[in-house]
Amino acid sequence: MAKILVIDDDVTVQIVLQDLLESEGHEVAIAFDGQDGLSQAHHRPPDLIICDWMMPYIDGLEVCRQLKANPELATVFFILLTAREELDDRVKGLDNGADDFLSKPIETEELLARVRAGLRLRGLTQQLERTLQDLQQTQTQLVQSEKMSSLGQLVAGIAHEINNPITFIYSNLSHVQSYGADLIELLRLYQKELKNPSPEILQKQQEMELDFVLDDLFKILFSMQTGSERIRQIVLSLQDFSRTDRSGWQPVDVHAGLDNTILMLQHRLPAREGRPDIKVIKDYSKMPQVECYAGLLNQAFLNIINNAIDALELSGVDWGLSGEEVKNESEKNHLKPTIKIHTEVLDENRILIIIADNGAGMSEYVKSRIFDPFFTTKPVGDGTGLGLSISYQIVVQQHKGELKCISEPGKGTEIWIEIPIRHC
């Protein structure tokens, strides 16, 4: 039995949906407008929401946007109930987070089918979240045992396993498009030759909405091709990020390593309760390839940038969300949580990477201990105290570089990474 929230200002629609869904064994809650729906969703998160688009005060689109912006409610399957049939309207709905659409007047079988599909997807999403939590716990154990090379091999293996089927899908989509075009052309010829089709053919054509299917087919294929290409790019980034360093020292594009690390942490950058989006500023200088252990250096970048995000989230800084007037543009920019990454060539054999955040900074005592193993300022259970310690070993001991921290209370933190360009 699933918990379903119906948000609609039409009492008739409320009664119809409630009776129909309850007859299927679901627990149904009714909200009379958008504000009531948001309140109920926050108080008792549902598994699925059916929401009317056109409502007074807060329409369904805004309800969807606010719900999807809340990490705790973002995975709730959201069906937008609408009489709008224009493609632009559906695109607008999808862009604002809607997972599916249900057209008015409501067809019972279609409604139940879409609800079943939505709940299946919700279940898969929850399963993926549990899997992700298991993977994160596994990652923590690997960090604590300092076996980060094993993690690199795991990520590389996963990327390889994903790459094989997605390459198969991507490479065959062009054939599907070609075959589809041929079949449509053949269908058009049949329609041209068959002037008076039988009632059975006409009925089937009407039931399947042939014109819509033919028009929508290639749009779906295009979306699949775009998504497949996106997955392929992510896999390439994963493979580059998780190099296992079997070949030892090798020339590496440091900027590519930084970019791939930011991609790995992209999910932590959007706005959360208490802070707006974290802005990442890249101030890259022209730089030669650097001889290093690529996977290890990427791991150091990951630990340091991850720590900067933690600092921005736990800083207690008022990021201008209190409604108080901001006096000038400089102060306005300061109130945006920001990570700035600067690179430069110091001399013919050394480069500098600075990863800075504009969080609360740290005291001299904390600064003197941040590279110590197991030292952490995070709440119990939120950190192992090994991230910066491992980064210190990677930069200083394995790459013969320097790692230092520059920070003052209220002035943010800078981590300076200096490493040789060539391995001697």
CORPELIN-V65870 format. One record per residue. N is the residue number from 1. SS is DSSP state (h for helix, s for strand, l for the rest). BURIAL is # if it has 16 or more other C-alpha atoms within 10 Angstrom, else .. Layout:
<<N | SS | BURIAL> <N | SS | BURIAL>>
//
This chain:
<<1 | l | .> <2 | l | .> <3 | s | #> <4 | s | #> <5 | s | #> <6 | s | #> <7 | s | #> <8 | l | #> <9 | l | #> <10 | l | .> <11 | h | .> <12 | h | .> <13 | h | #> <14 | h | #> <15 | h | .> <16 | h | .> <17 | h | #> <18 | h | #> <19 | h | .> <20 | h | #> <21 | h | #> <22 | h | .> <23 | h | .> <24 | l | .> <25 | l | .> <26 | l | .> <27 | s | .> <28 | s | #> <29 | s | #> <30 | s | #> <31 | s | #> <32 | l | .> <33 | l | #> <34 | h | #> <35 | h | #> <36 | h | .> <37 | h | #> <38 | h | #> <39 | h | .> <40 | h | #> <41 | h | #> <42 | h | .> <43 | h | .> <44 | l | .> <45 | l | #> <46 | l | #> <47 | l | #> <48 | s | #> <49 | s | #> <50 | s | #> <51 | s | #> <52 | s | #> <53 | l | #> <54 | l | #> <55 | l | #> <56 | l | .> <57 | l | .> <58 | l | #> <59 | l | #> <60 | h | #> <61 | h | #> <62 | h | #> <63 | h | #> <64 | h | #> <65 | h | #> <66 | h | .> <67 | h | #> <68 | h | #> <69 | h | #> <70 | l | .> <71 | l | .> <72 | l | .> <73 | l | #> <74 | l | .> <75 | l | #> <76 | l | #> <77 | s | #> <78 | s | #> <79 | s | #> <80 | s | #> <81 | s | #> <82 | s | #> <83 | l | .> <84 | l | .> <85 | l | .> <86 | l | .> <87 | h | .> <88 | h | .> <89 | h | .> <90 | h | #> <91 | h | .> <92 | h | .> <93 | h | #> <94 | h | #> <95 | h | .> <96 | l | #> <97 | l | #> <98 | l | #> <99 | l | #> <100 | s | #> <101 | s | #> <102 | s | #> <103 | s | .> <104 | l | .> <105 | l | .> <106 | l | .> <107 | l | .> <108 | h | .> <109 | h | .> <110 | h | .> <111 | h | #> <112 | h | .> <113 | h | .> <114 | h | .> <115 | h | #> <116 | h | .> <117 | h | .> <118 | h | #> <119 | h | #> <120 | h | .> <121 | h | #> <122 | h | #> <123 | h | .> <124 | h | .> <125 | h | .> <126 | h | .> <127 | h | .> <128 | h | .> <129 | h | .> <130 | h | .> <131 | h | .> <132 | h | .> <133 | h | .> <134 | h | .> <135 | h | .> <136 | h | .> <137 | h | .> <138 | h | .> <139 | h | #> <140 | h | #> <141 | h | .> <142 | h | .> <143 | h | #> <144 | h | #> <145 | l | .> <146 | l | .> <147 | l | .> <148 | h | #> <149 | h | #> <150 | h | .> <151 | h | #> <152 | h | #> <153 | h | #> <154 | h | .> <155 | h | #> <156 | h | #> <157 | h | .> <158 | h | .> <159 | h | #> <160 | h | .> <161 | h | .> <162 | h | .> <163 | h | #> <164 | h | .> <165 | h | .> <166 | h | #> <167 | h | .> <168 | h | .> <169 | h | .> <170 | h | #> <171 | h | .> <172 | h | .> <173 | h | #> <174 | h | .> <175 | h | .> <176 | h | .> <177 | h | .> <178 | h | .> <179 | h | .> <180 | h | #> <181 | h | .> <182 | h | .> <183 | h | .> <184 | h | .> <185 | h | .> <186 | h | .> <187 | h | .> <188 | h | .> <189 | h | .> <190 | h | .> <191 | h | .> <192 | h | .> <193 | h | .> <194 | l | .> <195 | l | .> <196 | l | .> <197 | l | .> <198 | l | .> <199 | h | .> <200 | h | .> <201 | h | .> <202 | h | .> <203 | h | .> <204 | h | .> <205 | h | .> <206 | h | .> <207 | h | .> <208 | l | .> <209 | l | .> <210 | h | .> <211 | h | .> <212 | h | .> <213 | h | .> <214 | h | .> <215 | h | .> <216 | h | .> <217 | h | .> <218 | h | .> <219 | h | .> <220 | h | .> <221 | h | #> <222 | h | .> <223 | h | .> <224 | h | .> <225 | h | #> <226 | h | .> <227 | h | .> <228 | h | #> <229 | h | .> <230 | h | .> <231 | h | #> <232 | h | #> <233 | h | .> <234 | h | #> <235 | h | #> <236 | h | #> <237 | h | #> <238 | h | #> <239 | h | #> <240 | h | #> <241 | h | #> <242 | l | #> <243 | l | #> <244 | l | #> <245 | l | #> <246 | l | .> <247 | l | .> <248 | l | .> <249 | l | .> <250 | s | .> <251 | s | .> <252 | s | #> <253 | l | .> <254 | h | #> <255 | h | #> <256 | h | .> <257 | h | #> <258 | h | #> <259 | h | .> <260 | h | #> <261 | h | #> <262 | h | #> <263 | h | .> <264 | h | #> <265 | l | .> <266 | h | .> <267 | h | .> <268 | h | #> <269 | l | #> <270 | l | .> <271 | l | .> <272 | s | .> <273 | l | .> <274 | l | .> <275 | s | #> <276 | l | #> <277 | l | .> <278 | l | #> <279 | s | .> <280 | s | .> <281 | s | .> <282 | s | .> <283 | s | .> <284 | l | .> <285 | l | .> <286 | l | .> <287 | l | .> <288 | l | .> <289 | l | .> <290 | s | #> <291 | s | #> <292 | s | #> <293 | l | #> <294 | h | #> <295 | h | #> <296 | h | #> <297 | h | #> <298 | h | #> <299 | h | #> <300 | h | #> <301 | h | #> <302 | h | #> <303 | h | #> <304 | h | #> <305 | h | #> <306 | h | #> <307 | h | #> <308 | h | #> <309 | h | #> <310 | h | #> <311 | h | #> <312 | h | #> <313 | h | #> <314 | h | .> <315 | l | #> <316 | l | .> <317 | l | #> <318 | l | .> <319 | l | #> <320 | l | #> <321 | l | .> <322 | l | .> <323 | l | .> <324 | l | .> <325 | l | .> <326 | l | .> <327 | l | .> <328 | l | .> <329 | h | .> <330 | h | .> <331 | h | .> <332 | h | .> <333 | h | .> <334 | h | .> <335 | l | #> <336 | l | #> <337 | l | #> <338 | s | #> <339 | s | #> <340 | s | #> <341 | s | #> <342 | s | #> <343 | s | #> <344 | s | #> <345 | s | #> <346 | s | .> <347 | s | .> <348 | l | .> <349 | l | .> <350 | s | .> <351 | s | #> <352 | s | #> <353 | s | #> <354 | s | #> <355 | s | #> <356 | s | #> <357 | s | #> <358 | l | #> <359 | l | #> <360 | l | #> <361 | l | #> <362 | l | #> <363 | l | .> <364 | h | .> <365 | h | .> <366 | h | .> <367 | h | #> <368 | h | .> <369 | h | .> <370 | l | #> <371 | l | #> <372 | l | .> <373 | l | .> <374 | l | .> <375 | l | #> <376 | l | #> <377 | l | .> <378 | l | .> <379 | l | .> <380 | l | .> <381 | l | .> <382 | l | .> <383 | l | #> <384 | l | #> <385 | l | #> <386 | l | #> <387 | h | #> <388 | h | #> <389 | h | #> <390 | h | #> <391 | h | #> <392 | h | #> <393 | h | #> <394 | h | #> <395 | h | #> <396 | h | #> <397 | h | .> <398 | h | .> <399 | l | #> <400 | l | .> <401 | l | #> <402 | s | #> <403 | s | #> <404 | s | #> <405 | s | #> <406 | s | .> <407 | s | #> <408 | l | .> <409 | l | .> <410 | l | .> <411 | l | .> <412 | l | #> <413 | s | #> <414 | s | #> <415 | s | #> <416 | s | #> <417 | s | #> <418 | s | #> <419 | s | #> <420 | s | #> <421 | l | #> <422 | l | #> <423 | l | .> <424 | l | .>>
//
